[in-house]
Amino acid sequence: MVDSRLGHWFKLLVSLMLLMKTQGLYVGITYVKSAVAKGAVCLDGSPPAYHWDKGFGTGINSWLIHFEGGGWCNNVTSCLSRKKTHLGSSKLMGQQIAFSGIMNNKRPFNPDFYNWNRVKIRYCDGSSFTGDVQAVNPATNLHFRGARIWLAVIEDLLPKGLKNAENAILSGCSAGGLAAILHCDRFQSLLPATARVKCVSDAGYFIHGTDISGGSRIESFFGQVVKTHGSAKNLPASCTSKMNPELCFFPQYVAQTMRTPLFIINSAYDSWQIKNILAPTAVDSKKEWKDCKLDLKKCSASQLQTVQDYRTQFLKAVNTGLSSSTRGLWIDSCYAHCQSGSVSTWLNDKSPEVGDTKMGKAVGDWFYDRSAVEKIDCPYPCNPTCVSVDSES
Ligand SMILES: *[C@@H]1O[C@H](CO)[C@@H](O)[C@H](O)[C@H]1NC(C)=O
């Protein structure tokens, strides 16, 4: 009897430990119901949401606010499809999500941020949190209110302790990494003047690049996003006062005008950018790039040259976009997109290195001014430490 009960507990313990080892920390959802009265809602009108794991010990007054990613919707058609998914409605979001990588709560895997307050803001507006259109078309019931969402979340967190922040980072991955750049200076202005505030963008440095047809599909796509969501007025005025506001969705034009320190984690061969900025299917009618886009090893010699030229475009956009000495860079050569959200790429014994430095250490060194960090990898396929992982877009 005692034995079998012990056995039962043992089995439970083992499966719990296995769960923790394989899936990490799960954090429950908080709906921001008070946001609805402010019109700060997801595409379908449902309340926005975030996941918060409280800081502890020396991290109690430190805050990492992380935007979830997941592409964009550029017109009513694509926003209507998105509305039926967790990226357009909080009614369809999972209640628990795993915190890993930069969100990890274990010291060995995240030594500089593990005990901070860590918040993931769910993405349900389709505009990198920039939209704000007052009118709601009754036929579609689409709400374009991304900018209101991010402000409502910050306003909800300020009285919960964010107003006492001593250290803070605004970060995100992909469309969320772009949001971290676009809202960086505003974030800094909402926090105490004495706080150390910096921003970290992972796979959010989408360049104003040329595609294989010589055009720029991404320019028209981002232009449609900005128009559809009424985003221009919520992009940094330091940029929109100087150029066509639609271009201020591109980090390279915004970063030049920012005053808050910014760290860029990005592959120079970002797989989303190669697939959607360099060789979008719309300009590859014969699907000649299909295999190459799946795996760079399968590119022809001339395709690989085109990919190398894209890296040159990318590095130029980084160097002209971020000239300040406060910048931090970790630009690898792995064919990847979003690398900070997983322990296998952020910081463990196998995670990739650029110039002997793993990204989890690079970001910490830069945040705490332990050293300047400007790591730029050699060209593909030179880096043997690249690992392949699945990641959010
Ligand atoms: C909307 O955008 C999608 C791409 O996201 C495109 O395929 C479609 O043709 C566009 N629809 C309209 C009506 O412009």
The ligand as an ORCA input file, in Angstrom:
! r2SCAN-3c Opt
* xyz 0 1
  C      -4.728     41.697    -49.633
  O      -3.406     41.321    -49.365
  C      -3.066     40.029    -49.787
  C      -1.647     39.765    -49.318
  O      -1.599     39.756    -47.924
  C      -3.191     39.909    -51.286
  O      -2.912     38.593    -51.697
  C      -4.605     40.296    -51.698
  O      -4.694     40.328    -53.097
  C      -4.986     41.663    -51.140
  N      -6.393     41.882    -51.386
  C      -6.880     43.024    -51.840
  C      -8.354     43.085    -52.018
  O      -6.168     43.974    -52.108
*
